[in-house]
Amino acid sequence: MIKFILKGHDLPHEVQTIVQVFYPNRHYYETDEISNETFTVISILENGISGAELYDCGEFLGRYTESYEESEILNIKEKKRKIKTAIFKLLTDITGYTPVWGILTGIRPAKTINDLIDEGMTGEEALEFLCDKYFVSREKAELSLKVALEERKILKSDNKKDVSIYIGIPFCPTRCLYCSFTSYPLFQYKDKVDLYLDALIKEIKFVKDYALKYNVKNIYIGGGTPTSLNEQQLDRLLTAVDENFDVKNTLEYTVEAGRPDTITEEKLIIMKKHNVSRISINPQTMNQKTLDLIGRRHSVEDIKDVFYKARKAGHDNINMDIILGLPEEKAEDVAHTMEEIMKLSPENVTVHTLAVKRASRLKEQFDLYTLTSLEEMEKMLSVSYNYAEKMGLKPYYMYRQKNMVGSFENVGYCKEGTEGVYNVEIMEENQTIFACGAGATTKTVDKNTGRIERIFNVKSVDDYISRIDEMLERKKEGLKEF
């Protein structure tokens, strides 16, 4: 538990986000008094002083202050920067740890670069701004610039008529240790899958009437694990997609096949028959002991076997996800994973760093596992980056999450011309996305004003099935203005 006190400002979110970079996976509470039981951070922004103090069970540990002219703080953005800077300087000095992302705590570092370029800076000037004003390491600033420039290439082809479609399948064969997504164990819900598809297809048909006015650029079927559907169910879903959207003219049509234990040769052929152009086969790790530990009911050999079957079925754009920082793994385990993936030569590799989410079993059983140190995570990221280079893959997509070990980053790497366009669109919030399914969020983007509105579906499968008409009415109301 970490407590914090605000003096001269009312920006608790900024204080919490920078404190949790140094002290992750705690509970954070605003308070009025210095605690005698835990750490207390005091954040100061008043009377020309920007500062921070740290106490441990009431004992003073250190202070950082710098003066400023009132004319310096002309907007909320600069206020936030000064608050974070003071805490960053104090905690860097006390802990001896310098976060590579500095005070940049947002989830889209490349968007920060792109915003600066849009404001008139060159790429190099934006890079220097990140280093000088946000204390981002040169290495991470350069990565941000590379990704930002790749994203600009993708986004410049967008027009106001482009939209994407997201379809959610919230079922999985089992729930992985780290998972916090809206997913339901298939063995408990197998009798409700067809009822779920009835409701989902009803929503797809509803969305069709809106999508007809636009150009459907990308279709993304995610989850959960979409291939947890059996062959007949998968064919039924993809047929409904064919019947309601102009699949053949989409730029990208992705099915997140995900877990190898849900993929069969027949399902791979069905996806190809329905013009799916991109699939994911996600091992997360190529170390068997880790697969067993995190609750994956498949072997490393199963991953390889499914990959080769996908190639045989004609899939020529395959993404593979891995997670760095899984319990008990070291940098050498990541090297082994990347070595095995390099032999398969997928078009895309997405490298995630572990995020300990509140709704995951890992969070509930936190004390049972040894998690990766910050130093080890830096080694793992370096290993994955070097292997991506060796495989001829470039970084094109990046985001960060709350509660990631070390507040690091997730990076998508790809061979030239095989970028996951939907990933960039959803991360940069540049395009309207019509979303169908339990837990799905429709997001409308006004290209003229930049205004974003969201329409949420209920998360529960049972509620989604019983309240589908309510969901359609909610969409209708939310899309009126759009």
Secondary structure, DSSP 8 states (H G I E B T S, - for coil): -EEEEEES---HHHHHHHHHHHS-S--EEE-SS--SSSEEEEEEEETTEEEEEEEETTEEEEEEEEE--GGG--SHHHHHHHHHHHHHHHHHHHH----TTTT--SS-HHHHHHHHHHTT--HHHHHHHHHHHH---HHHHHHHHHHHHHHHHHHTT--TTEEEEEEEE-EESS--TT--SS-EEHHHHGGGHHHHHHHHHHHHHHHHHHHTTSEEEEEEEEES-GGGS-HHHHHHHHHHHHHHS-GGG-SEEEEEEE-GGG--HHHHHHHHHTT--EEEE--B-S-HHHHHHHT--S-HHHHHHHHHHHHHTT---EEEEEEET-TT--HHHHHHHHHHHHHH--SEEEEEE-B--TTSHHHHTGGGS----HHHHHHHHHHHHHHHHHTT-EEEEEE--TTBGGG--EEEEE-TT---HHHHHHHHT-SEEEEESTT-EEEEE-TTT--EEEEE--S-HHHHHHTHHHHHHHHHHHTS--
